[in-house]
Amino acid sequence: MPEGDVVWRTARRLHAALAGREVLASDLRWPSLATADLSGRRVLEVVSAGKHLLTRLSGTDGATGTEGATGVDAGGADAAPLTLHSHLRMEGSWYVERTGSDGRGRRSSAGVRAVLVTGGWTAVGHKLGMLDLVPTAAEGDLVGHLGPDPLGPGWDAAEAQRRLLAAPGRPLGEALLDQRVLAGVGTFYLAEACFLAGLSPWTPVRDLPDPAAFLRLVHRLLHANKDRTGQVTTGDLRRGRQNYAHARSGLPCLRCGTTVRVAMIGPAPRERTAFYCPTCQPGPAPTDDGRAQRPLGAQRRGAARASAARPAHRTRR
């Protein structure tokens, strides 16, 4: 699932293409939004909130639009500003193309969920996991539960620390994945932040030696990657060496050579994967049967690529 840096970058691209432009036509292929018409509205801005995208639109004089199944009047008299909310989930994406061009080669038409057409650019939401249309004043109903966003303009480190430590016995990795604690952190930044801090993802948050420093690390990692398409935490851009732990199960640790492991973390049915090095990240061990493991996606890439992941040097922590 795309994490906060990817969603932030998507919002920036959509904002650059759409902000200040009038919507000439819209097509929301979502059951509850099928009758909504956003034409005549102007895109005010597109912003991210953790893993959520918010496309804010101006009010309208009522020249177009009908009231859809959501109860949102997309174009009634003096209609209030609206927000088109989307979430990419696992497979979603937004494309931007020149209005009038044919960008269908990059996507299946069956996967299109939203289309916003302006005079210069058209935005196409493909295989979106969520799509909502609400009055902008009611955005809080959709994203008000989120914790501080490391990439947001209102980043509040003190509030993030308060939420992180609110349940002292909770495993660190589980707390990081809770969007009510930190908005935008997923399994990638869970694995990499815990590795760089030398902490097992199953470490109770009360045992964090310096919670403020750990949150600064998470904040720094997301900011370091928000302007590039690949997520890099090692400083090495070579293939197979960009990150320390995530998706490297079955491969040698780039620091010590120990085999990186993966296990599930969090309560069912919301458990997620946590990658870790047992040597570099001492502490509580997960439920792990010890069987041989393969890197995420190894069945598609082939095992031959493991040679690209030999340790750069050996150290013991």
Backbone as numpy.savetxt, mean C-alpha at the origin, in Angstrom:
# Nx Ny Nz CAx CAy CAz Cx Cy Cz
0.24 -7.04 -1.91 -0.60 -5.84 -1.91 0.28 -4.60 -1.91
0.04 -3.64 -2.81 0.85 -2.42 -2.82 0.82 -1.72 -1.46
1.98 -1.23 -1.04 2.08 -0.57 0.25 2.07 0.95 0.08
2.23 1.66 1.18 2.01 3.09 1.16 2.82 3.87 0.15
4.08 3.46 -0.10 4.89 4.20 -1.05 4.37 4.06 -2.48
3.90 2.85 -2.84 3.35 2.62 -4.17 2.05 3.41 -4.36
1.20 3.42 -3.34 -0.06 4.15 -3.43 0.19 5.65 -3.46
1.17 6.12 -2.69 1.53 7.54 -2.72 1.97 7.95 -4.12
2.77 7.10 -4.76 3.26 7.39 -6.11 2.12 7.37 -7.12
1.18 6.46 -6.95 0.00 6.41 -7.82 -0.82 7.68 -7.68
-1.01 8.13 -6.44 -1.77 9.37 -6.21 -1.07 10.55 -6.86
0.24 10.61 -6.76 0.97 11.73 -7.35 0.79 11.76 -8.87
0.83 10.57 -9.50 0.68 10.52 -10.95 -0.74 10.93 -11.36
-1.74 10.43 -10.65 -3.11 10.80 -10.96 -3.34 12.29 -10.75
-2.77 12.82 -9.69 -2.93 14.25 -9.41 -2.32 15.09 -10.53
-1.12 14.70 -10.98 -0.46 15.46 -12.04 -1.28 15.47 -13.32
-1.98 14.36 -13.60 -2.75 14.25 -14.84 -4.12 14.89 -14.74
-4.76 14.83 -13.57 -6.17 15.18 -13.47 -6.47 16.49 -12.74
-5.64 16.87 -11.81 -5.97 18.01 -10.95 -6.19 19.27 -11.77
-7.28 19.97 -11.46 -7.63 21.20 -12.16 -8.41 20.99 -13.44
-8.61 19.75 -13.85 -9.31 19.47 -15.11 -10.77 19.07 -14.84
-11.62 19.42 -15.77 -13.03 19.04 -15.69 -13.21 17.62 -16.20
-14.05 16.87 -15.50 -14.39 15.52 -15.94 -15.42 15.63 -17.06
-15.05 15.16 -18.24 -15.95 15.22 -19.39 -16.87 14.01 -19.44
-16.39 12.90 -18.93 -17.20 11.67 -18.90 -16.64 10.76 -17.83
-17.49 9.94 -17.25 -17.05 8.98 -16.24 -17.80 7.67 -16.43
-17.17 6.61 -15.99 -17.78 5.28 -16.08 -17.32 4.50 -14.86
-18.22 4.33 -13.88 -17.89 3.61 -12.66 -18.54 2.23 -12.73
-17.76 1.23 -13.03 -18.28 -0.12 -13.23 -18.26 -0.88 -11.92
-19.11 -0.42 -11.04 -19.24 -0.97 -9.69 -20.73 -1.01 -9.40
-21.26 -2.12 -8.93 -22.72 -2.26 -8.81 -23.41 -1.09 -8.12
-22.86 -0.61 -7.02 -23.53 0.45 -6.28 -23.33 1.83 -6.89
-22.45 1.94 -7.90 -22.14 3.24 -8.49 -22.49 3.33 -9.97
-23.21 2.35 -10.46 -23.42 2.24 -11.91 -24.12 3.45 -12.51
-24.94 4.15 -11.74 -25.67 5.28 -12.31 -25.02 6.62 -12.01
-23.94 6.62 -11.27 -23.30 7.90 -10.91 -22.62 8.52 -12.12
-22.78 9.81 -12.27 -22.18 10.55 -13.38 -21.39 11.72 -12.79
-20.08 11.70 -13.01 -19.21 12.73 -12.44 -18.88 13.84 -13.43
-19.44 13.76 -14.63 -19.13 14.77 -15.63 -19.60 16.14 -15.15
-18.82 17.16 -15.50 -19.10 18.52 -15.08 -18.37 18.91 -13.81
-17.89 17.95 -13.09 -17.12 18.25 -11.89 -15.65 18.45 -12.25
-14.95 19.14 -11.40 -13.53 19.38 -11.60 -12.74 18.57 -10.56
-11.67 17.93 -11.00 -10.82 17.20 -10.06 -10.01 18.22 -9.27
-10.18 18.21 -7.97 -9.47 19.16 -7.11 -8.09 18.64 -6.75
-8.01 17.38 -6.37 -6.74 16.78 -6.01 -6.91 15.27 -5.87
-5.79 14.58 -5.95 -5.75 13.14 -5.67 -4.68 12.92 -4.61
-5.05 12.31 -3.50 -4.12 12.10 -2.40 -4.21 10.65 -1.93
-3.19 10.22 -1.24 -3.20 8.89 -0.64 -3.40 9.03 0.86
-3.99 8.00 1.44 -4.11 7.88 2.89 -3.76 6.44 3.22
-2.50 6.19 3.54 -2.05 4.82 3.70 -2.14 4.08 2.38
-2.92 3.02 2.35 -3.11 2.24 1.13 -4.36 2.65 0.35
-4.98 3.74 0.75 -6.21 4.21 0.13 -5.93 5.41 -0.78
-6.71 5.51 -1.86 -6.61 6.63 -2.80 -7.89 7.46 -2.72
-7.74 8.78 -2.63 -8.87 9.68 -2.54 -8.80 10.69 -3.68
-9.75 10.59 -4.61 -9.85 11.55 -5.71 -10.97 12.52 -5.36
-10.60 13.75 -5.06 -11.57 14.74 -4.59 -12.05 15.58 -5.76
-13.38 15.73 -5.85 -14.00 16.45 -6.96 -14.83 17.60 -6.45
-14.92 18.64 -7.25 -15.68 19.82 -6.88 -17.17 19.53 -6.85
-17.93 20.46 -6.26 -19.37 20.39 -6.37 -19.79 20.74 -7.78
-21.08 20.65 -8.05 -21.58 20.92 -9.40 -22.87 21.73 -9.30
-23.21 22.37 -10.41 -24.43 23.18 -10.42 -25.67 22.38 -10.76
-25.49 21.04 -10.92 -26.65 20.20 -11.16 -26.99 20.01 -12.61
-26.08 20.38 -13.51 -26.37 20.23 -14.93 -26.45 18.78 -15.36
-25.71 17.92 -14.68 -25.70 16.51 -15.05 -25.77 15.64 -13.81
-26.00 14.36 -14.02 -25.89 13.41 -12.92 -27.23 12.96 -12.39
-27.19 11.80 -11.75 -28.37 11.23 -11.12 -27.97 10.64 -9.79
-28.94 10.37 -8.98 -28.64 9.80 -7.69 -28.56 8.29 -7.84
-27.42 7.71 -7.43 -27.20 6.28 -7.59 -27.59 5.52 -6.35
-27.26 4.24 -6.39 -27.64 3.34 -5.31 -26.92 3.67 -4.01
-25.83 4.44 -4.09 -25.11 4.80 -2.88 -25.84 5.85 -2.07
-26.83 6.50 -2.67 -27.48 7.61 -2.00 -26.73 8.90 -2.18
-25.62 8.87 -2.94 -24.85 10.08 -3.21 -25.39 10.73 -4.46
-25.75 11.97 -4.37 -26.22 12.71 -5.53 -25.01 13.20 -6.30
-24.74 12.57 -7.45 -23.54 12.91 -8.21 -23.70 14.18 -9.01
-24.87 14.76 -9.02 -24.99 15.99 -9.81 -26.26 16.76 -9.56
-26.85 16.64 -8.39 -28.05 17.38 -8.10 -27.74 18.85 -7.88
-28.77 19.66 -7.73 -28.58 21.11 -7.58 -27.66 21.39 -6.39
-26.65 22.23 -6.67 -25.70 22.63 -5.64 -25.10 21.42 -4.93
-24.84 20.36 -5.68 -24.30 19.14 -5.07 -22.96 19.43 -4.43
-22.74 18.85 -3.26 -21.50 19.06 -2.51 -20.33 18.36 -3.18
-19.12 18.75 -2.85 -17.94 18.05 -3.36 -17.98 16.57 -3.00
-17.45 15.75 -3.89 -17.44 14.31 -3.70 -16.02 13.77 -3.68
-15.86 12.60 -3.10 -14.59 11.89 -3.11 -14.80 10.50 -3.68
-14.03 10.17 -4.69 -14.00 8.82 -5.24 -12.88 8.09 -4.52
-13.26 7.11 -3.73 -12.30 6.36 -2.91 -12.02 5.02 -3.56
-10.75 4.67 -3.68 -10.40 3.36 -4.23 -9.29 2.73 -3.41
-9.24 1.42 -3.48 -8.20 0.63 -2.82 -7.74 -0.42 -3.82
-6.43 -0.57 -3.95 -5.90 -1.47 -4.97 -5.99 -2.94 -4.57
-6.03 -3.22 -3.27 -5.97 -4.61 -2.80 -4.79 -5.32 -3.45
-4.97 -6.56 -3.92 -3.83 -7.33 -4.43 -3.51 -7.04 -5.90
-4.51 -6.82 -6.72 -4.28 -6.76 -8.17 -4.60 -5.41 -8.80
-5.08 -4.47 -8.03 -5.55 -3.23 -8.61 -4.45 -2.30 -9.09
-4.81 -1.42 -10.01 -3.88 -0.41 -10.52 -4.67 0.69 -11.20
-4.04 1.84 -11.33 -4.60 2.95 -12.09 -3.65 3.27 -13.23
-4.19 3.40 -14.44 -3.42 3.79 -15.60 -3.81 5.21 -16.00
-2.86 5.93 -16.53 -3.12 7.26 -17.10 -2.70 7.23 -18.56
-3.60 7.65 -19.44 -3.31 7.65 -20.87 -3.89 8.91 -21.51
-3.36 9.27 -22.66 -3.90 10.41 -23.39 -5.36 10.16 -23.75
-6.20 11.11 -23.52 -7.60 10.97 -23.90 -7.70 10.74 -25.41
-8.43 9.70 -25.77 -8.58 9.33 -27.18 -7.62 8.26 -27.63
-6.60 7.95 -26.82 -5.67 6.89 -27.20 -6.24 5.54 -26.78
-5.64 4.48 -27.27 -6.11 3.13 -26.96 -5.04 2.43 -26.13
-5.23 2.42 -24.83 -4.26 1.77 -23.95 -4.67 0.38 -23.54
-5.59 -0.23 -24.26 -6.12 -1.52 -23.85 -5.10 -2.64 -23.88
-4.00 -2.44 -24.59 -3.01 -3.50 -24.65 -2.39 -3.83 -23.31
-2.46 -2.88 -22.37 -1.86 -3.10 -21.05 -2.83 -3.70 -20.05
-4.07 -3.89 -20.43 -5.06 -4.36 -19.46 -6.21 -5.03 -20.19
-6.94 -5.84 -19.47 -8.14 -6.47 -20.04 -9.32 -5.55 -19.80
-10.18 -5.40 -20.81 -11.34 -4.54 -20.65 -12.27 -5.06 -19.57
-12.25 -6.38 -19.36 -13.12 -6.97 -18.34 -12.71 -6.53 -16.93
-11.46 -6.10 -16.77 -10.99 -5.71 -15.45 -11.19 -4.24 -15.14
-11.68 -3.45 -16.08 -11.85 -2.02 -15.85 -12.97 -1.79 -14.83
-12.68 -0.99 -13.82 -13.67 -0.69 -12.79 -14.05 0.79 -12.74
-13.18 1.66 -13.25 -13.47 3.09 -13.20 -12.75 3.81 -14.33
-13.43 4.78 -14.94 -12.84 5.59 -16.00 -13.21 7.05 -15.75
-12.21 7.92 -15.72 -12.43 9.35 -15.60 -11.77 10.01 -16.81
-12.57 10.67 -17.62 -12.09 11.27 -18.86 -12.03 12.78 -18.71
-10.87 13.37 -18.99 -10.73 14.82 -19.04 -10.23 15.20 -20.43
-10.11 16.49 -20.69 -9.71 16.93 -22.01 -8.32 16.49 -22.42
-7.42 16.30 -21.46 -6.06 15.90 -21.80 -5.74 14.47 -21.48
-6.21 14.02 -20.31 -5.84 12.70 -19.84 -7.06 11.91 -19.38
-6.93 10.60 -19.48 -7.97 9.68 -18.99 -7.33 8.75 -17.97
-7.99 8.60 -16.83 -7.53 7.68 -15.78 -8.42 6.45 -15.78
-7.78 5.28 -15.76 -8.51 4.01 -15.82 -8.12 3.17 -14.61
-9.09 2.85 -13.77 -8.87 1.98 -12.62 -9.13 0.55 -13.01
-8.14 -0.31 -12.84 -8.21 -1.69 -13.32 -8.13 -2.66 -12.14
-9.08 -3.57 -12.06 -9.14 -4.60 -11.02 -9.03 -4.01 -9.61
-9.69 -2.89 -9.40 -9.67 -2.25 -8.09 -10.35 -3.14 -7.06
-9.82 -3.11 -5.84 -10.41 -3.94 -4.78 -11.57 -3.28 -4.08
-11.60 -1.96 -4.10 -12.69 -1.20 -3.47 -12.94 0.05 -4.29
-14.20 0.47 -4.35 -14.56 1.72 -5.01 -15.80 2.28 -4.32
-15.68 3.50 -3.85 -16.78 4.17 -3.15 -16.87 5.60 -3.63
-18.05 6.15 -3.55 -18.28 7.56 -3.86 -19.05 8.16 -2.70
-18.42 9.11 -2.01 -19.03 9.70 -0.83 -18.84 11.21 -0.85
-19.69 11.96 -0.14 -19.41 13.39 0.03 -18.03 13.54 0.67
-17.27 14.50 0.21 -15.93 14.69 0.76 -15.98 14.90 2.27
-17.02 15.53 2.75 -17.15 15.75 4.18 -17.30 14.44 4.96
-17.61 13.35 4.26 -17.81 12.06 4.92 -16.64 11.10 4.68
-15.52 11.61 4.21 -14.35 10.74 3.99 -13.96 9.97 5.24
-14.16 10.57 6.38 -13.79 9.92 7.63 -14.47 8.58 7.85
-15.64 8.40 7.23 -16.34 7.12 7.37 -15.54 5.99 6.73
-14.66 6.33 5.78 -13.89 5.32 5.05 -12.45 5.22 5.54
-11.86 6.34 5.92 -10.44 6.31 6.29 -10.16 6.91 7.66
-11.20 7.26 8.38 -11.00 7.88 9.68 -10.39 6.96 10.72
-10.45 5.66 10.48 -9.90 4.70 11.44 -8.39 4.54 11.31
-7.81 5.06 10.23 -6.40 4.82 9.96 -5.50 5.52 10.97
-4.37 4.86 11.24 -3.36 5.48 12.07 -2.55 6.50 11.27
-1.56 7.12 11.89 -0.72 8.09 11.18 -0.07 7.47 9.94
0.00 8.26 8.89 0.59 7.82 7.62 2.01 8.38 7.52
3.04 7.51 7.47 4.41 8.00 7.38 4.66 8.91 6.18
3.84 8.79 5.14 4.00 9.62 3.96 2.98 10.75 3.89
2.17 10.89 4.91 1.14 11.91 4.92 1.67 13.24 5.43
1.02 14.34 5.04 1.46 15.66 5.49 1.28 15.87 6.99
0.41 15.08 7.60 0.17 15.23 9.02 0.80 14.14 9.86
1.93 13.61 9.42 2.61 12.53 10.15 2.84 12.94 11.60
2.36 12.10 12.51 2.44 12.38 13.95 3.16 11.22 14.61
4.46 11.36 14.82 5.27 10.28 15.37 4.84 9.91 16.79
4.45 10.90 17.58 4.04 10.63 18.95 2.75 9.81 18.98
1.80 10.15 18.10 0.56 9.38 18.04 0.82 7.97 17.53
1.72 7.84 16.56 2.06 6.51 16.06 2.66 5.66 17.17
3.51 6.24 17.98 4.11 5.49 19.08 3.06 5.11 20.12
2.16 6.02 20.39 1.09 5.71 21.35 0.27 4.52 20.89
-0.09 4.51 19.60 -0.89 3.40 19.07 -0.09 2.11 19.04
1.19 2.20 18.70 2.02 1.01 18.64 2.12 0.33 19.99
2.23 1.13 21.05 2.43 0.58 22.39 1.13 0.35 23.16
0.00 0.59 22.50 -1.29 0.48 23.20 -1.59 -0.93 23.68
-1.08 -1.94 22.97 -1.25 -3.34 23.40 0.14 -3.91 23.61
0.71 -3.80 24.81 2.12 -4.12 25.05 2.52 -5.55 24.71
1.61 -6.49 24.82 1.96 -7.87 24.56 1.82 -8.29 23.11
1.40 -7.39 22.27 1.17 -7.73 20.86 2.49 -7.90 20.12
2.61 -8.91 19.25 3.82 -9.04 18.45 4.03 -7.83 17.57
5.28 -7.40 17.46 5.62 -6.20 16.70 5.11 -6.28 15.26
5.34 -7.42 14.60 4.92 -7.54 13.21 3.41 -7.43 13.05
2.68 -8.00 13.97 1.22 -7.92 13.91 0.76 -6.48 14.07
1.38 -5.75 14.99 1.01 -4.35 15.21 1.33 -3.51 13.98
2.45 -3.77 13.32 2.82 -2.99 12.14 1.82 -3.18 11.01
1.23 -4.35 10.90 0.29 -4.63 9.82 -1.10 -4.07 10.10
-1.34 -3.65 11.31 -2.64 -3.08 11.69 -2.70 -1.64 11.20
-3.55 -1.37 10.21 -3.63 -0.04 9.63 -4.15 1.01 10.61
-4.72 0.57 11.71 -5.15 1.50 12.75 -3.96 2.02 13.55
-2.83 1.33 13.44 -1.61 1.74 14.13 -0.76 2.62 13.22
-0.43 2.09 12.05 0.33 2.82 11.03 -0.34 2.59 9.69
-0.63 3.63 8.97 -1.30 3.49 7.68 -0.25 3.36 6.58
-0.35 2.28 5.80 0.52 2.12 4.65 1.60 1.08 4.78
1.78 0.51 5.97 2.81 -0.51 6.17 2.22 -1.88 5.88
2.91 -2.67 5.07 2.49 -4.03 4.76 3.62 -5.00 5.04
3.54 -6.18 4.42 4.49 -7.23 4.74 5.92 -6.89 4.32
6.08 -6.08 3.26 7.43 -5.73 2.84 8.13 -4.91 3.91
7.51 -3.82 4.35 8.16 -2.96 5.33 8.19 -3.60 6.72
7.25 -4.47 7.01 7.33 -5.26 8.23 8.64 -6.05 8.24
8.90 -6.81 7.17 10.08 -7.67 7.11 11.37 -6.85 7.15
11.41 -5.79 6.35 12.67 -5.04 6.22 12.97 -4.20 7.45
11.95 -3.58 8.03 12.19 -2.78 9.23 12.64 -3.66 10.40
11.98 -4.80 10.57 12.37 -5.70 11.66 13.78 -6.24 11.45
14.13 -6.56 10.22 15.49 -7.04 9.95 16.52 -5.96 10.29
16.31 -4.76 9.78 17.28 -3.69 10.00 17.40 -3.32 11.47
16.34 -3.52 12.23 16.37 -3.24 13.67 16.90 -4.42 14.47
17.11 -5.57 13.80 17.60 -6.76 14.50 16.58 -7.35 15.45
15.31 -7.25 15.09 14.23 -7.71 15.96 13.41 -8.80 15.28
13.05 -9.82 16.03 12.10 -10.80 15.52 10.74 -10.14 15.37
10.01 -10.45 14.28 8.65 -9.89 14.14 7.72 -10.29 15.27
8.09 -11.34 16.04 7.24 -11.82 17.13 7.65 -11.22 18.47
8.52 -10.24 18.45 8.91 -9.53 19.67 7.72 -8.74 20.20
7.34 -8.90 21.45 6.25 -8.07 22.00 6.64 -6.59 21.92
5.69 -5.75 21.61 6.02 -4.34 21.44 6.57 -3.73 22.73
6.23 -4.29 23.86 6.76 -3.75 25.13 8.27 -3.95 25.24
8.81 -4.90 24.45 10.25 -5.18 24.51 11.05 -4.41 23.47
10.41 -3.50 22.75 11.14 -2.65 21.81 12.14 -1.80 22.60
13.43 -1.87 22.28 14.39 -1.09 23.05 14.22 0.42 22.89
13.78 0.85 21.71 13.59 2.29 21.45 12.47 2.45 20.42
11.22 2.49 20.89 10.09 2.59 19.95 10.19 3.79 19.02
10.63 4.93 19.52 10.72 6.13 18.69 11.72 5.93 17.55
12.86 5.30 17.86 13.87 5.05 16.82 13.35 4.06 15.79
12.59 3.07 16.24 12.05 2.10 15.29 11.07 2.77 14.34
10.22 3.65 14.85 9.27 4.35 13.99 9.99 5.30 13.04
11.08 5.88 13.47 11.86 6.72 12.56 12.43 5.87 11.42
12.82 4.64 11.72 13.31 3.74 10.69 12.22 3.44 9.67
11.02 3.10 10.13 9.91 2.83 9.22 9.63 4.05 8.35
9.58 5.20 8.97 9.33 6.46 8.26 10.40 6.69 7.19
11.65 6.45 7.54 12.76 6.66 6.60 12.69 5.69 5.42
12.35 4.44 5.67 12.27 3.44 4.60 11.20 3.80 3.57
10.03 4.19 4.03 8.98 4.54 3.08 9.35 5.78 2.27
9.94 6.76 2.93 10.32 7.97 2.21 11.43 7.69 1.20
12.33 6.78 1.53 13.43 6.47 0.62 12.95 5.82 -0.67
11.78 5.17 -0.62 11.29 4.42 -1.78 10.14 5.08 -2.51
9.61 6.16 -2.00 8.39 6.73 -2.58 8.59 7.31 -3.97
9.82 7.66 -4.32 10.07 8.28 -5.62 10.66 7.32 -6.64
10.73 6.03 -6.33 11.27 5.07 -7.30 10.34 3.88 -7.42
10.41 3.21 -8.55 9.47 2.12 -8.82 9.83 0.85 -8.07
11.07 0.65 -7.73 11.46 -0.55 -6.98 11.69 -0.22 -5.51
11.40 -1.19 -4.65 11.61 -0.99 -3.22 12.98 -1.56 -2.84
13.86 -0.71 -2.36 15.23 -1.09 -2.04 15.52 -0.71 -0.60
16.05 -1.65 0.17 16.42 -1.37 1.56 17.88 -1.67 1.85
18.56 -2.34 0.92 19.97 -2.69 1.12 20.92 -1.66 0.55
20.44 -0.79 -0.33 21.31 0.12 -1.04 21.94 -0.49 -2.27
21.63 -1.75 -2.53 22.19 -2.48 -3.68 21.07 -2.69 -4.70
21.22 -2.12 -5.88 20.16 -2.18 -6.89 20.22 -3.42 -7.75
21.18 -4.30 -7.53 21.28 -5.50 -8.35 20.12 -6.45 -8.05
19.69 -7.14 -9.09 18.56 -8.06 -8.95 18.88 -9.13 -7.91
17.94 -9.36 -7.03 18.10 -10.35 -5.99 18.80 -9.84 -4.74
19.22 -8.57 -4.75 19.95 -8.04 -3.61 19.33 -6.73 -3.09
18.14 -6.41 -3.55 17.54 -5.12 -3.18 17.02 -5.07 -1.76
16.66 -6.23 -1.19 16.12 -6.24 0.16 16.68 -7.42 0.94
16.60 -7.31 2.27 17.25 -8.27 3.14 16.43 -9.54 3.41
15.15 -9.38 3.66 14.36 -10.51 4.16 13.12 -10.81 3.32
12.39 -9.79 2.93 11.10 -10.03 2.29 11.23 -10.88 1.04
10.41 -11.93 0.95 10.34 -12.84 -0.20 11.62 -13.63 -0.41
12.50 -13.71 0.59 13.77 -14.42 0.45 13.80 -15.73 1.22
12.65 -16.27 1.57 12.64 -17.55 2.28 13.38 -18.60 1.47
14.21 -19.40 2.16 14.98 -20.45 1.50 16.30 -19.98 0.93
16.56 -18.68 0.93 17.81 -18.12 0.43 18.71 -17.71 1.60
20.01 -17.64 1.36 20.92 -17.23 2.45 20.77 -15.76 2.78
20.84 -15.46 4.06 20.80 -14.07 4.51 21.98 -13.33 3.90
21.73 -12.13 3.42 22.79 -11.33 2.80 23.83 -10.87 3.82
23.53 -10.96 5.10 24.48 -10.56 6.12 25.25 -11.75 6.70
24.53 -12.79 7.08 25.20 -13.86 7.83 25.18 -15.21 7.14
24.38 -15.37 6.09 24.33 -16.64 5.37 23.32 -17.63 5.89
22.73 -17.36 7.05 21.68 -18.25 7.56 20.48 -18.23 6.61
19.80 -19.35 6.49 18.65 -19.41 5.60 17.51 -18.56 6.13
17.01 -17.67 5.30 15.88 -16.82 5.66 14.62 -17.68 5.72
13.77 -17.43 6.72 12.56 -18.21 6.93 11.33 -17.33 6.73
10.17 -17.96 6.62 8.90 -17.25 6.57 7.88 -18.02 7.38
7.03 -17.32 8.10 5.95 -17.93 8.87 4.80 -16.94 8.91
3.65 -17.42 9.29 2.48 -16.56 9.36 2.46 -15.81 10.69
1.95 -14.57 10.62 1.84 -13.76 11.82 0.47 -13.11 11.84
-0.08 -12.96 13.04 -1.39 -12.33 13.18 -2.49 -13.35 13.40
-3.64 -12.90 13.87 -4.75 -13.81 14.15 -5.46 -14.24 12.87
-5.93 -15.47 12.86 -6.73 -15.96 11.73 -8.07 -15.22 11.76
-8.65 -14.94 10.60 -8.18 -15.26 9.24 -7.38 -14.13 8.61
-6.82 -13.23 9.42 -6.12 -12.08 8.87 -4.61 -12.23 8.95
-4.14 -13.45 9.16 -2.70 -13.64 9.27 -2.00 -13.34 7.95
-0.76 -12.89 8.05 0.04 -12.53 6.88 1.42 -13.14 7.00
2.21 -13.04 5.93 3.55 -13.62 5.93 4.56 -12.68 6.57
5.47 -13.26 7.35 6.57 -12.51 7.96 7.88 -13.24 7.64
8.76 -12.59 6.90 10.06 -13.14 6.54 11.09 -12.65 7.57
12.06 -13.52 7.92 13.01 -13.14 8.96 14.24 -14.03 8.89
15.34 -13.54 9.43 16.56 -14.32 9.57 16.69 -14.73 11.02
16.69 -16.02 11.34 16.75 -16.45 12.74 18.01 -16.00 13.46
19.10 -15.78 12.73 20.36 -15.37 13.37 20.41 -13.86 13.58
20.09 -13.10 12.55 20.18 -11.64 12.65 19.03 -11.04 13.45
17.97 -11.81 13.65 16.79 -11.30 14.35 16.43 -12.21 15.52
17.27 -12.20 16.55 16.98 -13.06 17.70 15.73 -12.60 18.43
15.15 -13.53 19.18 13.95 -13.19 19.93 12.94 -14.30 19.82
11.70 -14.01 20.17 10.64 -15.04 20.12 10.55 -15.66 18.73
10.41 -16.98 18.70 10.32 -17.70 17.43 8.85 -17.93 17.08
8.53 -17.95 15.80 7.16 -18.19 15.37 6.84 -19.68 15.37
5.60 -19.99 15.07 5.23 -21.39 14.81 5.78 -21.76 13.45
6.78 -22.61 13.43 7.52 -22.92 12.21 7.93 -24.38 12.27
7.51 -25.18 11.29 7.81 -26.61 11.34 9.23 -26.93 10.87
9.98 -25.93 10.43 11.37 -26.15 10.06 11.60 -26.76 8.70
10.54 -26.97 7.94 10.73 -27.56 6.61 11.41 -26.58 5.66
12.04 -27.13 4.63 12.69 -26.29 3.62 11.66 -25.38 2.97
12.06 -24.15 2.69 11.15 -23.17 2.12 11.77 -22.56 0.87
10.91 -22.05 0.00 11.37 -21.41 -1.23 11.00 -19.93 -1.21
11.75 -19.12 -1.95 11.40 -17.69 -2.02 10.01 -17.48 -2.59
9.37 -16.39 -2.20 8.06 -16.05 -2.72 8.14 -15.97 -4.24
7.29 -16.72 -4.94 7.27 -16.70 -6.39 8.32 -17.57 -7.04
9.05 -18.39 -6.26 10.12 -19.20 -6.84 9.60 -20.20 -7.86
8.36 -20.66 -7.67 7.81 -21.61 -8.61 7.63 -21.00 -9.99
7.54 -19.66 -10.05 7.40 -19.00 -11.35 8.75 -18.58 -11.91
9.65 -18.17 -11.05 10.93 -17.66 -11.52 11.93 -18.77 -11.81
11.79 -19.89 -11.08 12.76 -20.97 -11.23 13.83 -20.88 -10.17
14.28 -22.01 -9.71 15.23 -22.05 -8.61 16.62 -21.58 -9.00
16.90 -21.49 -10.28 18.25 -21.14 -10.72 18.68 -19.76 -10.26
17.73 -18.89 -9.95 18.09 -17.52 -9.60 18.62 -17.39 -8.18
18.61 -18.47 -7.43 19.10 -18.40 -6.06 20.57 -18.02 -6.02
21.31 -18.28 -7.08 22.73 -17.98 -7.11 23.00 -16.48 -7.02
22.00 -15.67 -7.34 22.18 -14.22 -7.29 22.14 -13.69 -5.87
21.85 -14.57 -4.92 21.63 -14.11 -3.55 22.69 -14.58 -2.58
23.90 -14.84 -3.00 24.96 -15.23 -2.07 25.26 -14.08 -1.11
25.60 -14.40 0.13 25.84 -13.32 1.10 27.03 -12.47 0.72
26.88 -11.15 0.91 27.96 -10.22 0.61 29.11 -10.38 1.59
28.79 -10.60 2.86 29.82 -10.85 3.85 29.15 -11.52 5.04
29.90 -12.12 5.88 29.35 -12.83 7.04 29.62 -12.04 8.31
28.58 -11.79 9.02 28.73 -11.18 10.34 27.77 -11.87 11.28
28.05 -11.83 12.52 27.16 -12.39 13.54 26.72 -11.26 14.45
25.44 -11.26 14.72 24.93 -10.20 15.58 24.58 -10.79 16.93
